[in-house]
């Protein structure tokens, strides 16, 4: 049903795009359009990862995951000043880690390094967004409004926001202000072995513990007794100041603020306590509790970009960001990309990104937390680590749109590959492809 709705949505967007092209100005005067023709972009990403610190199994277990994510973006000029952009896409993944929300429904013995075959082993995340943009007659002011929706099996999100951009100094200076609100809702899926220990549950009398024999501490008694709340709201604001410094150099300064309130922990991520005796079914350590984190989090990020035009063949693009939050994480990001033109139509762009962060105050590894703690997580995304990302991309640009696919004129083709690794042993590969069309 979701796939049918997404397909219908894309068809309606395309139909709207064709119809919008027939709209002309009404004052009889010529004004250069913000967007001359309807543009359609198709993006496809393939992502894979692996590691040994799955948060679903308390910081120890396979992180193997595969994801394929196609996305359509349609930008329609409604008139000389207004543009409607609609985005729709899906992300279909299979995850050995999330499959172990219930590790006891597979044909093999339960094991944190072995994928189960239950319903949580795969899912489809769907998203859609619409952005309306209006530019002033002199093109020195731009207003935008955005509405977005996304959904998967345990999560739903509604988002809306907008931005205002002002150009000064003969368009050499640009100031942008933005704000967004996201209203999210969890379905509170919890680890399978804990479900009978919620308030009023049957505890060790549930069918699971009659079907399987507990080893280790046979008197399994987790701390878990349920979760409060299921909503999470996020509020963000951002400011970007861009300045052309010379014919060859451009700089930008960025600041972002985010406040999150509500259920900020992930309900199906296990935690183990070093002061609890360990209980097992087969090779699987039964959870002592689920991840518990504060119900608020404030994030602040400050960054800068500097682009330098070396010559008609080479450009340097650099970026730095400092991030801090009230959970104790401080991080630094630095990256460089160097587009190199190989001719009139082809550009190759190698890139490198370095990232380092401190651990959250509430993080500890597998079986290292104490039950007396108020907050705890074994999600290695909140641990201390360093990461390197290496990338290479190839872009084909057809300025005169000489080539076609059906009635679509090809504007550009992009192919990128990124390899990401952390010093914890986590590794990931991303291959992305994009093709842009003009109607």
Secondary structure, 3 states (H helix, E strand, C coil): CHHHHHHHHHHHHHHHHHHHCCCCCCCCCCCCCCCCCCEEEEEEEEEEEECCECCCCCCCECCCEEEEEEEEEEEEECCCCEEEEEEEEEEEEEECCHHHHHCCCCCCCCECCCCCCCHHHEEEEEEEEEEEEEECCCCCEEEEEEEEEEEECCEEEEEEEEEEEEEEHHHCEEEEEEEEEEEEEECCCCCHHHHHHCCCCCHHHCHHHHHCCEEECCCCCCCCCCCCCCEEEEEEEEEEEEEECCCCEEEEEEEEEEEEEECCCCCCCEECECCCCCEEECEEECCCEECECCCEEEEEEEEEEEEEECCCCEEEEEEEEEEEECCCCEEEEEEEEEEEECCCCEEEEEEEEEEEECCCCCECCCCCECCCCCCEECCHHHCCEEEEEEEEEEEEECCCCCCEECCEEEEEEEEEEEEEEECCCCEEEEEEEEEEEEC
